[in-house]
Amino acid sequence: GYKFGHISLPKNQIIAHSSLSYAMVNLKPITPGHLLVMPKRIVPRVSGLTPDELGDIWFLAQQMSIVLEQRHSAKSITFAIQDGMDAGQT
């Protein structure tokens, strides 16, 4: 199954996945289409990701950005990384 930290996620919250990562709609979105793209393997910081995991996350983020631009008629996308508690990671 999928986990967000220690929380188990139902499959219906996952909107896309790849071999090493997954995407879900943020339950408290800042903007329409606010997604989270995360590694399947739980790691505390970006520095703990393997090169394959990092590349896979960015590839899935790119794919999700294409979908968001089409669904929301967006002309730009913001990518943000919260890496650690002081950066707002929960």
NUGUVEX-37921 format. One record per residue: x, y negated, z of N, C-alpha, C, CB in turn. Coordinates in nm, 2 decimals, decimal comma. Atoms other than C-alpha are relative to their C-alpha. Glycine has a CB too. Example, Ala and Ser with C-alpha at 12.3 -4.5 7.8 and 13.67 -1.06 7.14 Angstrom:
# NUGUVEX-37921
NODE    n.c1    n.c2    n.c3   ca.c1   ca.c2   ca.c3    c.c1    c.c2    c.c3   cb.c1   cb.c2   cb.c3
NODE    0,09    0,12    0,00    1,23    0,45    0,78    0,09   -0,12    0,00   -0,10    0,00    0,12
NODE   -0,09    0,11    0,00    1,37    0,11    0,71   -0,08   -0,11    0,08    0,04   -0,05   -0,14
***
This chain:
# NUGUVEX-37921
NODE    n.c1    n.c2    n.c3   ca.c1   ca.c2   ca.c3    c.c1    c.c2    c.c3   cb.c1   cb.c2   cb.c3
NODE    0,08    0,12    0,00    0,00    0,00    0,00    0,09   -0,13    0,00   -0,09    0,00    0,12
NODE   -0,07    0,13    0,01    0,09   -0,37   -0,01   -0,01   -0,06    0,14   -0,07   -0,09   -0,10
NODE   -0,01    0,06   -0,13    0,20   -0,56    0,30    0,04   -0,15   -0,02    0,09    0,07    0,09
NODE   -0,05    0,14   -0,01    0,23   -0,94    0,37    0,05   -0,01    0,14   -0,12   -0,10   -0,03
NODE   -0,06   -0,01   -0,13    0,48   -0,92    0,65   -0,05    0,12    0,07   -0,03   -0,13    0,09
NODE    0,05   -0,12   -0,08    0,32   -0,69    0,91   -0,15    0,03   -0,04    0,01   -0,02    0,14
NODE    0,15   -0,01    0,03   -0,04   -0,73    0,76   -0,02    0,09   -0,13   -0,06   -0,14   -0,02
NODE    0,03   -0,09    0,12   -0,17   -0,45    0,53   -0,11   -0,08   -0,08   -0,05    0,14    0,05
NODE    0,10    0,06    0,09   -0,35   -0,59    0,23   -0,08    0,10   -0,08    0,08   -0,09   -0,10
NODE    0,08   -0,09    0,08   -0,64   -0,43    0,06    0,03   -0,02   -0,15   -0,15   -0,03    0,02
NODE   -0,04    0,00    0,14   -0,58   -0,35   -0,31   -0,08   -0,11   -0,08   -0,03    0,13   -0,06
NODE    0,08    0,09    0,08   -0,86   -0,59   -0,42    0,05   -0,15    0,02   -0,14    0,00    0,05
NODE   -0,06    0,13   -0,01   -0,65   -0,89   -0,30    0,12   -0,02   -0,09    0,05   -0,02    0,14
NODE   -0,11    0,00    0,09   -0,37   -0,80   -0,54   -0,05   -0,02   -0,14    0,09    0,13    0,01
NODE    0,05    0,03    0,13   -0,42   -0,96   -0,88    0,10    0,05   -0,11   -0,02   -0,15   -0,01
NODE   -0,10   -0,05    0,10   -0,10   -0,83   -1,05    0,11    0,06    0,08    0,05   -0,12   -0,09
NODE   -0,12   -0,06   -0,07    0,20   -0,61   -0,97    0,09    0,05   -0,11   -0,04    0,11    0,09
NODE   -0,11   -0,06    0,08    0,52   -0,49   -1,12    0,06    0,11    0,08    0,10   -0,11   -0,05
NODE   -0,06   -0,11   -0,07    0,76   -0,22   -1,02    0,05   -0,05    0,14    0,11    0,06   -0,08
NODE   -0,07    0,05   -0,13    0,92   -0,44   -0,74   -0,07   -0,11    0,07    0,14   -0,04   -0,03
NODE    0,06    0,12   -0,06    0,68   -0,73   -0,67   -0,15    0,00   -0,03    0,06   -0,13   -0,05
NODE    0,15    0,01    0,03    0,31   -0,83   -0,66   -0,04   -0,14    0,02   -0,07    0,09    0,10
NODE    0,06    0,14   -0,01    0,09   -1,14   -0,68   -0,13    0,01    0,06    0,00   -0,07   -0,14
NODE    0,14    0,01   -0,06   -0,21   -1,24   -0,47   -0,04   -0,14    0,01    0,00    0,07    0,14
NODE    0,05    0,14   -0,02   -0,43   -1,54   -0,44    0,02   -0,04    0,14   -0,16   -0,01   -0,04
NODE   -0,02    0,04   -0,14   -0,34   -1,74   -0,14   -0,14   -0,02    0,07    0,08   -0,14    0,00
NODE    0,13    0,01   -0,07   -0,62   -1,72    0,12   -0,03   -0,14    0,05    0,00    0,10    0,12
NODE    0,01    0,14   -0,04   -0,56   -2,08    0,22    0,07   -0,09   -0,11    0,06   -0,03    0,14
NODE   -0,06    0,07    0,11   -0,49   -2,24   -0,12    0,02   -0,15    0,01   -0,07    0,03   -0,13
NODE   -0,02    0,14    0,00   -0,34   -2,58   -0,15   -0,06   -0,07   -0,12    0,16   -0,04    0,01
NODE    0,06    0,04    0,13   -0,45   -2,62   -0,51   -0,07    0,12   -0,06    0,11   -0,06   -0,10
NODE    0,07   -0,11    0,07   -0,68   -2,42   -0,74    0,11    0,09   -0,07   -0,10   -0,05   -0,11
NODE   -0,09   -0,09    0,06   -0,49   -2,11   -0,86    0,13    0,02    0,08    0,04   -0,05   -0,13
NODE   -0,12   -0,02   -0,08   -0,24   -2,11   -0,57    0,02    0,15    0,03   -0,02   -0,08    0,14
NODE   -0,04   -0,14   -0,01   -0,07   -1,77   -0,58    0,12    0,02    0,08    0,02    0,06   -0,14
NODE   -0,12   -0,04   -0,06    0,18   -1,59   -0,38    0,06    0,11   -0,08   -0,02    0,04    0,15
NODE   -0,07   -0,11    0,07    0,44   -1,37   -0,56    0,11    0,04    0,09    0,06   -0,05   -0,14
NODE   -0,09   -0,05   -0,11    0,63   -1,15   -0,32    0,06    0,14   -0,04   -0,08    0,02    0,13
NODE   -0,06   -0,13    0,02    0,86   -0,85   -0,32   -0,08    0,11    0,07    0,15    0,01    0,05
NODE    0,07   -0,11   -0,07    0,70   -0,51   -0,24    0,08    0,04    0,13   -0,01    0,12   -0,09
NODE   -0,08   -0,04   -0,12    0,99   -0,44    0,00    0,01   -0,12    0,09    0,15    0,04   -0,05
NODE    0,00    0,11   -0,10    0,97   -0,65    0,31    0,14   -0,04    0,04   -0,08    0,03    0,13
NODE   -0,13    0,06   -0,04    1,28   -0,87    0,36   -0,02   -0,13    0,07    0,10   -0,01   -0,12
NODE    0,02    0,12   -0,07    1,31   -1,16    0,60    0,04   -0,13   -0,08    0,07    0,00    0,13
NODE   -0,04    0,12    0,07    1,49   -1,40    0,36    0,04    0,04   -0,15    0,13   -0,06    0,07
NODE   -0,03   -0,02    0,14    1,56   -1,44   -0,01    0,14    0,06   -0,02   -0,01   -0,14   -0,08
NODE   -0,14   -0,05    0,01    1,93   -1,36    0,05    0,00    0,15    0,02    0,08   -0,06    0,11
NODE    0,00   -0,15   -0,02    1,82   -1,00    0,14   -0,06    0,07   -0,12   -0,09    0,03    0,11
NODE    0,05   -0,06    0,12    1,67   -0,94   -0,21    0,11    0,05   -0,08   -0,09   -0,10   -0,08
NODE   -0,09   -0,05    0,10    1,85   -0,73   -0,46   -0,01   -0,08   -0,13   -0,02    0,15   -0,03
NODE    0,01    0,08    0,13    1,93   -0,89   -0,80   -0,12    0,05   -0,08    0,13    0,02   -0,08
NODE    0,11   -0,05    0,07    1,67   -0,66   -0,95   -0,14   -0,05    0,05    0,00    0,16    0,00
NODE    0,12    0,06   -0,06    1,40   -0,77   -0,70   -0,02   -0,14   -0,03    0,01    0,02    0,15
NODE    0,01    0,14    0,03    1,48   -1,13   -0,75   -0,04   -0,03   -0,15    0,14   -0,07    0,02
NODE    0,04    0,01    0,14    1,46   -1,10   -1,13   -0,14    0,04   -0,02    0,09    0,08   -0,09
NODE    0,13   -0,05    0,01    1,14   -0,90   -1,10   -0,11   -0,10    0,05   -0,02    0,13    0,07
NODE    0,09    0,10   -0,06    0,97   -1,17   -0,88   -0,01   -0,11   -0,10    0,06   -0,05    0,14
NODE    0,01    0,12    0,09    1,06   -1,45   -1,12   -0,07    0,04   -0,13    0,14   -0,05   -0,03
NODE    0,07   -0,04    0,12    0,94   -1,25   -1,42   -0,15    0,01    0,03    0,05    0,14   -0,05
NODE    0,14   -0,01   -0,03    0,60   -1,18   -1,25   -0,05   -0,15    0,02   -0,02    0,08    0,13
NODE    0,04    0,14   -0,01    0,59   -1,55   -1,15   -0,03   -0,07   -0,13    0,10   -0,08    0,09
NODE    0,01    0,06    0,14    0,64   -1,65   -1,51   -0,13    0,05   -0,06    0,12    0,04   -0,09
NODE    0,12   -0,06    0,06    0,36   -1,41   -1,62   -0,12   -0,06    0,06    0,00    0,15    0,01
NODE    0,11    0,06   -0,07    0,13   -1,55   -1,36   -0,02   -0,15   -0,04    0,01    0,01    0,15
NODE    0,01    0,14    0,05    0,21   -1,91   -1,47   -0,07   -0,01   -0,13    0,14   -0,06    0,00
NODE    0,07    0,00    0,13    0,09   -1,83   -1,82   -0,15    0,02    0,02    0,06    0,11   -0,09
NODE    0,14   -0,03   -0,02   -0,24   -1,69   -1,69   -0,06   -0,13    0,07   -0,01    0,12    0,10
NODE    0,06    0,12   -0,06   -0,29   -2,00   -1,46   -0,01   -0,11   -0,09    0,09   -0,04    0,12
NODE    0,01    0,11    0,10   -0,22   -2,24   -1,74   -0,12    0,02   -0,08    0,13   -0,01   -0,08
NODE    0,11   -0,03    0,09   -0,48   -2,07   -1,95   -0,14   -0,02    0,08    0,01    0,14   -0,06
NODE    0,13    0,00   -0,08   -0,75   -2,03   -1,67   -0,03   -0,14    0,05    0,01    0,10    0,11
NODE    0,03    0,13   -0,06   -0,71   -2,38   -1,52    0,03   -0,12   -0,09    0,08   -0,01    0,13
NODE   -0,04    0,10    0,09   -0,61   -2,57   -1,83    0,11   -0,09    0,05   -0,12   -0,09   -0,04
NODE   -0,12    0,07   -0,06   -0,29   -2,67   -1,65    0,10   -0,04   -0,11    0,06    0,09    0,11
NODE   -0,11    0,04    0,09   -0,02   -2,86   -1,82    0,14    0,01    0,06   -0,02   -0,15   -0,04
NODE   -0,12   -0,02   -0,07    0,24   -2,79   -1,56   -0,03    0,09    0,12    0,06   -0,14    0,05
NODE    0,01   -0,10   -0,11    0,31   -2,54   -1,28    0,11   -0,04    0,10    0,02    0,14   -0,05
NODE   -0,10    0,01   -0,11    0,49   -2,58   -0,94    0,04    0,13    0,05   -0,05   -0,10    0,11
NODE   -0,05   -0,12   -0,06    0,71   -2,30   -0,82    0,07   -0,05    0,13    0,10    0,08   -0,09
NODE   -0,06    0,03   -0,13    0,80   -2,32   -0,45    0,05    0,12    0,08   -0,09   -0,09    0,09
NODE   -0,04   -0,11   -0,08    1,00   -2,10   -0,22    0,01   -0,04    0,14    0,14    0,06   -0,05
NODE   -0,01    0,03   -0,15    0,96   -2,10    0,16    0,09    0,11    0,05   -0,14   -0,01    0,07
NODE   -0,10   -0,10   -0,04    1,27   -1,92    0,28    0,04   -0,02    0,15    0,12    0,00   -0,09
NODE   -0,03    0,00   -0,14    1,26   -1,88    0,66   -0,10   -0,09    0,07    0,14   -0,06    0,02
NODE    0,10    0,06   -0,09    1,05   -2,01    0,95    0,01   -0,16   -0,01    0,01    0,04    0,14
NODE   -0,02    0,15    0,00    1,19   -2,37    0,94   -0,05   -0,06   -0,14    0,14   -0,04    0,03
NODE    0,04    0,05    0,13    1,09   -2,39    0,57   -0,15    0,02   -0,02    0,07    0,08   -0,11
NODE    0,14   -0,01    0,01    0,73   -2,31    0,65   -0,05    0,15   -0,03   -0,06   -0,09   -0,10
NODE    0,03   -0,14    0,03    0,74   -1,93    0,58   -0,08    0,05    0,12    0,12    0,08   -0,03
NODE    0,08   -0,07   -0,11    0,47   -1,74    0,78    0,00    0,14   -0,01   -0,14   -0,06    0,00
***
